[in-house]
Amino acid sequence: MTERLECGDCKELVRRLAGRSVHAVVSDPPYEINFMAKGWDRSQIAHDVALWRDVLAALKPGGHVAAFGATRTQHRLACAIEDAGFEIRDALAWLYGQGFPKSLNLSKEADRVGKTRGKQVGTLAQPAGNVAGSGVSLYVDGFGAETVPLYEPGAALAEELQGLGTALKPSYEPVVLGRAPLDGTVIANMVKHGCGGLNVDECRIGDEGGTASGRVAGPSVTAFRNGLNGGGKKPINVGRWPANVICDEYAAATIDAQSGRTVSRSSPLDEQGRRPGGFGDIGAAKGAPCRNGPAYNDEGGASRFFYCAKASTAEREAGLGDLPALSAGELTGGRAEGSAGLQSPRAGAGRTSKSGRRNVHATVKPITLMRWLVRLLTRPGDTVLDPFMGSGTTGIACVLEGRNFIGFELDPVHFEIAQRRIAAARAGFFAADESGKTVVREPVTASRQASLFDL
């Protein structure tokens, strides 16, 4: 497998790609929310229709794009992708329980600015601060309005605003799923270009349930992998059909605590050996009995989706052993070490540690999550493009999943981090545990870095 990593403006680099040369795009573009006052997160590049049009030109017909977005700006991302010519196919949701509410405490803010007020005694035509000789003071609710309320001095406003904030706790990130226009039918496109479908069997959840043994009408997944055309059999206990919801263990625990344990049991076979009530044979009439209906025989909470925690410190740092570790203050905009500002989610709290961080990228995605997306949209040997490579997680996923990778990154610091992390993956420093989650096999220390990757 090959990697092509380039540091530069993705708008220019994407245009240089050969047309119809990429099978899928898996990317985490800027959210355009000015996160931590970072310039790269307010450039509007992620909402640039022209960029996504160039991405579309590089994709094979039927190739998919999976792009992360923020909850308050993902609609603009989806519109840009759609306006470029993609078909919006779905919106995935990655649920997690470790988000920090980036909310302003209005009570504390009132204390900070020293605002006080009592009972309203009327209105004033023009904002004027204290009204001389009147014994009342002005508290402006909407500066610039034709009239503003006038209050007499009274209890501190901070008491009245106790418990009020400005934001909810973030607990999910949406992923826009689009597809390039097909060249004919889906099956014709698959045969001609190898794109258009989702790799369902390789992304099933768990190892229970799934499709019962039986003849599958039309080409099977295995037949496609082997370049053959014809029917095939699918075994039971291959896992549940992948959902458009993905959750970490914290979100899963919350869901399960509310749902309690539920039991899924297979419906019995009829006298013809068919399973009533299933999803039906491929191409069968709606509601018709089928031989290959779902055969779930498991129990658990309602969260039986796909578990994926946020990236751990070890996962973020692997491959960066000889880079300098930045302190908490340096990572949060130069705040004083030990100050209360380091704990503010609005400053990026949660990204720091006592020993500092070498991976300075603000939004590192979990390798397991990106591996799942890469598997879902491509097959071994395919080529994946990430125009916003960041710290290189999509590239790591491609190395581990046997895909070719093309990654572009504008920031030289992030580009170096991505190079090192991808090299660590190529050298075998990441592995899958028994559940299939990606773990760090061993840390890449400074003493081993030189032999791993020479800049």
Order of alpha helices (4+ residues) and beta strands (2+ residues): beta-alpha-beta-alpha-beta-alpha-beta-alpha-beta-beta-beta-alpha-beta-alpha-beta-alpha-beta-beta-alpha-beta-beta-beta-alpha-alpha-alpha-beta-alpha-beta-alpha-beta-beta-alpha
